[in-house]
Amino acid sequence: MTQLKIIKAPLSKREAAAAFIAKMNAKEEQHIGYCGTDRKEILHTLKENLSDIPFTESFIIATHKEEIRGLIGFDADSGNHSAEIWGPFIQDPYTHQLPKLWEHLLALLPSLSYSLSLFSNKKNTLVNRFAEQQGFVLQSEQTILKMDCRTPLNVMNLSDYEITPEFFMDMEKLHDEIFPSTYYSGSQIIERVNAHRKVFIHTEDNKLAGYIFVEVEPEFGEASIEFFAVKDSERRKGIGAMLLQKGVSWIFTFQGIEAINLCVDSANRKAISLYQKVGFYIQHELNYYVKKS
């Protein structure tokens, strides 16, 4: 039985590693939620966006005749002692060597106590079974939704719905009530507004009923719906759907942004139904695991 050569990933293998991840991650039965499927985007992350530990100190590759057959890595955040596991990815007929990949990765992890997370497709039975064998605990089930730029949307004059100073205080108050402990406060969102970050609002009788905050990174073809909320008194009026229409309509005005992806707790059927109502469709169902090292 062929044994793979398992080593710490050298810099010379970074492009090959990105190509291998893209190829493996395109299949649901091998899919890991953190990694993406675009080779160039993955390579950019491996070069520029790994949080605290570089590629050569955080990834393990397994090769046969110099070709990558298996890979595992992590993206560490030393500030909160956590790390996202990239992979494991391993081709048949080498899956029996998966435990060795894991052992080599553990040797690279910082010595401080870390919380490890793994985000695997429900159809990735190999990794789901392995995660449970290694003591990872299932925290939640997540649904990935997607909308592409060809989805028909209601055409509207978006500038009419951009937030204006008279609504700043009401928007900040609503945001801080709905999201009291999140990464941006209402005032921080207002400060971030620029050509690539917008807040759109919906009003009833000239009073704020809801808002949506969206961001784009056209150079990478990326976009996100960061927050949106509707006042309790204004719910069940279709305002959430209208806000989403405004947000995604603006996002798709940028050339190069071909799709939007969202991650929603699978138990939140109401939110999933709302996203589907405006044109999103379910792309993946994922398991979110956590393990204390």
C-alpha positions in Angstrom: 0.0 0.0 0.0 1.5 3.3 -1.1 2.5 5.6 1.7 2.3 9.4 1.2 5.2 11.7 2.0 3.8 14.1 4.7 5.6 17.3 5.2 5.2 20.9 6.3 4.1 22.8 3.2 7.0 24.6 1.5 6.4 28.0 -0.1 7.1 26.4 -3.5 3.9 24.4 -3.1 1.6 27.2 -2.3 0.1 27.6 -5.8 -0.3 23.8 -6.1 -1.9 23.8 -2.7 -4.5 26.4 -3.9 -5.2 24.4 -7.0 -5.7 21.2 -5.0 -8.0 22.9 -2.5 -10.1 24.4 -5.3 -10.4 21.0 -7.1 -11.3 19.1 -3.9 -13.6 21.7 -2.5 -15.7 21.8 -5.6 -17.2 18.4 -4.7 -19.8 18.3 -1.9 -18.5 15.0 -0.6 -15.1 16.7 0.1 -16.4 20.3 0.7 -15.1 22.4 3.6 -17.0 25.6 4.2 -14.1 27.9 5.0 -12.1 27.4 1.8 -13.9 28.4 -1.4 -13.5 27.0 -4.9 -11.8 29.8 -6.8 -8.1 29.0 -7.2 -7.0 32.6 -7.5 -9.1 33.7 -4.4 -7.7 30.7 -2.4 -4.2 31.6 -3.4 -4.7 35.2 -2.4 -5.9 34.1 1.0 -2.9 31.8 1.5 -0.6 34.7 0.5 -2.3 37.6 2.2 -5.2 36.8 4.5 -4.0 34.0 6.9 -4.5 35.8 10.2 -1.4 35.2 12.4 0.7 32.3 11.1 2.0 32.1 7.5 1.2 29.3 5.1 4.6 27.5 5.6 4.0 27.2 9.3 0.3 26.3 9.3 -0.3 23.8 6.4 0.7 20.2 5.9 0.7 18.5 2.6 0.9 14.8 1.6 2.5 14.0 -1.7 3.1 11.0 -4.0 5.7 11.5 -6.7 5.7 15.2 -5.9 1.9 15.6 -6.6 -0.3 16.7 -3.7 -2.7 14.0 -2.6 -3.7 15.3 0.8 -3.7 18.6 2.7 -4.7 20.1 6.0 -4.1 23.5 7.5 -5.4 26.1 9.9 -6.0 29.9 10.1 -5.2 31.0 13.6 -6.4 34.0 15.5 -4.0 34.4 18.5 -6.1 37.2 19.9 -9.0 34.9 20.9 -7.0 31.6 20.8 -9.0 30.0 18.0 -8.2 28.4 14.7 -10.3 27.4 11.7 -9.3 24.1 10.2 -8.8 24.1 6.4 -9.6 20.5 5.4 -8.7 17.8 5.8 -8.6 17.0 2.1 -7.3 13.6 1.0 -7.8 11.7 -2.2 -8.7 8.0 -2.6 -7.0 5.6 -2.1 -5.1 7.4 0.6 -7.9 8.2 3.1 -6.5 5.7 5.6 -3.6 8.1 6.1 -5.8 10.9 7.3 -4.9 10.4 11.0 -1.2 11.0 10.1 -2.1 14.3 8.4 -3.9 15.3 11.6 -0.9 14.4 13.8 1.4 16.5 11.8 -1.0 19.5 12.0 -1.3 19.2 15.7 2.5 19.6 16.0 2.2 22.9 14.2 -0.6 24.4 16.4 0.5 26.9 19.0 1.2 25.4 22.5 -1.5 27.7 24.1 -5.0 26.3 24.5 -6.8 26.8 21.2 -10.5 26.4 20.2 -10.5 24.6 16.9 -13.4 24.8 14.5 -14.3 22.7 11.5 -17.0 23.5 8.9 -17.7 20.4 6.8 -20.4 19.7 4.3 -23.1 17.3 5.5 -22.3 15.1 2.5 -18.6 15.0 3.5 -19.0 11.8 5.5 -15.3 11.1 5.7 -14.5 14.4 7.5 -17.7 14.4 9.6 -16.9 10.9 10.9 -13.2 11.9 11.5 -14.2 15.1 13.4 -16.4 13.1 15.8 -13.6 10.5 16.3 -11.2 13.3 17.2 -13.5 14.8 19.8 -15.0 17.7 17.9 -18.5 18.5 19.1 -21.3 19.5 16.7 -22.3 23.1 17.6 -24.9 23.9 14.9 -26.0 23.1 11.4 -25.6 25.9 8.9 -27.2 26.6 5.5 -25.3 28.3 2.7 -27.5 30.3 0.3 -26.5 31.8 -3.0 -27.9 34.3 -5.5 -26.2 35.0 -8.8 -26.3 38.2 -10.8 -28.8 36.8 -13.4 -31.6 36.6 -10.8 -34.4 39.0 -11.8 -34.7 41.9 -9.4 -37.1 44.8 -9.1 -35.4 47.8 -10.7 -35.4 50.9 -8.3 -33.6 54.2 -7.9 -31.3 53.1 -5.1 -30.1 56.6 -4.3 -33.6 57.3 -3.0 -33.1 54.7 -0.2 -29.6 55.5 1.0 -29.6 56.6 4.6 -29.4 60.3 5.3 -28.3 62.1 8.4 -31.8 62.6 9.7 -32.1 58.8 10.2 -28.6 58.2 11.7 -29.7 58.1 15.3 -32.7 55.9 14.7 -30.7 53.4 12.7 -27.9 53.3 15.3 -30.5 52.7 18.0 -32.3 49.9 16.1 -29.0 48.2 15.2 -27.7 48.3 18.8 -31.0 46.9 20.1 -31.1 44.0 17.7 -27.3 43.3 17.7 -26.1 44.5 21.1 -22.7 42.6 21.2 -21.6 42.3 17.6 -18.5 43.4 15.8 -19.8 46.9 14.6 -22.0 49.2 16.6 -24.5 51.3 14.9 -22.3 54.4 15.0 -19.3 52.4 13.6 -21.5 51.3 10.6 -22.3 54.9 9.9 -18.6 55.8 10.0 -17.8 53.0 7.6 -20.2 54.2 4.9 -18.4 55.0 1.6 -18.5 54.1 -2.1 -18.2 50.4 -1.3 -20.2 50.2 1.9 -23.8 51.4 2.0 -26.8 51.6 4.4 -30.2 51.5 2.7 -33.4 52.1 4.7 -37.1 51.7 4.5 -39.4 54.3 6.0 -43.1 54.4 6.9 -44.7 57.8 7.4 -41.1 59.3 7.3 -40.0 57.1 10.2 -37.3 54.5 10.0 -38.8 51.0 9.7 -35.7 49.0 8.9 -32.2 49.1 7.4 -29.6 47.0 5.6 -25.8 47.4 5.6 -24.0 45.9 2.6 -20.3 45.8 1.5 -18.5 45.1 -1.7 -14.9 44.3 -2.6 -15.0 44.6 -6.4 -11.4 43.9 -6.9 -12.0 40.4 -5.5 -15.5 40.0 -6.8 -16.8 39.7 -3.3 -19.8 41.1 -1.5 -21.6 40.6 1.8 -24.9 41.5 3.5 -23.5 42.4 6.9 -26.6 43.3 8.9 -30.3 44.1 8.3 -33.1 44.6 10.7 -36.7 45.6 10.9 -38.5 47.2 13.9 -40.7 44.8 15.8 -43.7 47.0 15.1 -43.1 46.9 11.4 -42.6 43.2 10.8 -44.8 41.0 8.7 -45.2 43.8 6.2 -42.7 42.5 3.6 -40.1 45.2 4.6 -37.3 42.6 5.1 -37.8 41.4 1.5 -37.8 45.0 0.2 -34.5 45.8 2.1 -32.9 42.7 0.7 -33.9 43.7 -2.8 -32.3 47.1 -2.3 -29.1 45.6 -0.9 -28.6 42.9 -3.6 -29.6 45.3 -6.4 -26.8 47.7 -5.3 -24.3 44.9 -5.0 -24.9 43.7 -8.5 -24.3 47.2 -9.9 -20.6 46.4 -9.5 -18.9 44.7 -12.5 -17.2 41.5 -11.5 -19.5 40.5 -8.7 -21.4 37.5 -10.0 -22.9 36.0 -6.9 -23.6 36.6 -3.2 -23.3 33.9 -0.6 -24.9 33.8 2.9 -24.6 31.6 5.9 -27.7 31.1 8.0 -28.4 28.8 11.0 -30.4 25.9 9.5 -32.8 26.1 12.4 -33.8 29.7 11.3 -36.3 28.6 8.8 -38.0 32.0 8.7 -34.8 33.7 7.6 -34.0 31.0 5.0 -37.6 31.4 3.6 -37.1 35.2 3.4 -33.8 34.9 1.5 -35.4 32.3 -0.9 -38.3 34.7 -1.4 -36.0 37.3 -3.0 -34.1 34.8 -5.1 -31.5 33.0 -3.0 -31.2 29.3 -3.3 -29.7 26.7 -1.0 -26.2 25.7 -2.1 -24.8 23.7 0.8 -25.8 22.3 4.2 -22.9 22.3 6.6 -22.0 21.0 10.1 -20.1 23.4 12.4 -17.8 21.5 14.8 -15.7 22.9 17.7 -13.0 21.2 19.7 -11.0 22.6 22.7 -7.3 21.6 22.2 
